[in-house]
Amino acid sequence: MEPDLEKELKKICIDLSVKLRGNGGGDGNALIDYDLIQYLHTTLDAYKESIHKKEMIPKEIVWSLLYTSSRFYIQSQYSRNRSDLMAEFERLNHKLLYVFDDQDT
């Protein structure tokens, strides 16, 4: 596997999780960094290629990704931009299913 790619995924997850805490977007809205989210999706595409045919991946990566995904849902309960947060939550969950699907597509 590619440790640099895994380090980058962890860093992105940490950055997103920190930004999603609280309503830093103003007017009761959570801060949603769409550029960072897109970078996460692009990095996940590259990660899928790197783990192709691997039997195991580090649990820290899975935990980080699931925690980050859950932050969108949790923060949506406290922010006025709930629909935007829920859309990103669903988009990220679909991406995670795609990345960790072990079938050849």
C-alpha positions in Angstrom: 0.0 0.0 0.0 1.0 3.6 -0.3 1.7 5.1 3.2 1.9 8.6 1.7 -1.7 8.3 0.4 -2.9 7.0 3.7 -1.2 9.9 5.6 -2.9 12.3 3.2 -6.3 10.7 3.8 -5.8 11.0 7.6 -4.8 14.6 7.3 -7.8 15.4 5.1 -10.1 13.7 7.6 -8.7 15.6 10.5 -9.0 18.9 8.7 -12.6 18.2 7.7 -13.6 17.0 11.1 -12.2 20.1 12.8 -13.9 22.4 10.3 -17.3 20.6 10.8 -17.3 21.2 14.5 -19.4 24.1 15.5 -21.1 26.6 13.3 -18.1 28.4 11.9 -19.9 29.3 8.6 -21.9 32.1 10.3 -25.6 32.6 10.8 -25.9 29.2 12.5 -24.4 27.4 9.4 -21.7 24.8 9.6 -18.5 25.5 7.7 -18.4 23.2 4.7 -15.1 23.2 2.8 -16.2 22.0 -0.6 -12.7 22.1 -2.1 -11.4 19.9 0.7 -14.3 17.5 0.3 -13.6 17.3 -3.4 -10.0 16.6 -2.6 -11.1 13.8 -0.3 -13.1 12.2 -3.1 -10.2 12.5 -5.5 -7.8 11.0 -3.0 -10.3 8.2 -2.3 -10.4 7.4 -6.0 -6.6 7.1 -6.0 -6.7 5.0 -2.8 -9.2 2.6 -4.4 -6.6 1.9 -7.1 -3.8 1.4 -4.6 -5.7 -1.1 -2.5 -7.0 -3.1 -5.5 -6.3 -6.8 -4.8 -5.3 -6.2 -1.1 -6.9 -8.3 1.5 -6.6 -5.8 4.4 -6.3 -2.1 4.9 -5.3 -0.3 8.1 -8.2 0.1 10.6 -7.1 3.7 11.3 -8.0 4.6 7.8 -11.4 3.1 8.0 -12.0 4.6 11.4 -10.9 8.1 10.2 -13.2 7.9 7.1 -16.2 6.7 9.1 -15.7 9.3 11.8 -15.4 12.1 9.2 -18.6 10.9 7.5 -20.4 10.8 10.8 -19.4 14.4 11.5 -21.5 15.6 8.6 -24.6 13.8 10.0 -23.9 14.9 13.6 -23.3 18.5 12.7 -26.5 18.6 10.6 -28.5 18.2 13.8 -27.1 21.5 15.1 -26.7 23.7 12.0 -29.1 25.6 9.7 -27.5 24.2 6.6 -28.7 20.7 7.4 -29.6 19.8 3.8 -26.1 20.6 2.5 -24.5 18.6 5.3 -26.8 15.6 4.7 -26.1 15.8 0.9 -22.4 15.6 1.6 -22.9 12.8 4.2 -24.8 10.7 1.6 -22.2 11.5 -1.1 -19.3 10.5 1.1 -21.1 7.3 2.2 -21.6 6.3 -1.4 -18.0 7.0 -2.2 -16.9 4.8 0.8 -19.0 2.0 -0.4 -17.4 2.3 -3.9 -13.9 2.4 -2.5 -14.2 -0.6 -0.2 -16.3 -2.7 -2.6 -14.1 -5.7 -3.4 -15.7 -6.6 -6.7 -13.9 -5.7 -9.9 -15.8 -2.9 -11.6 
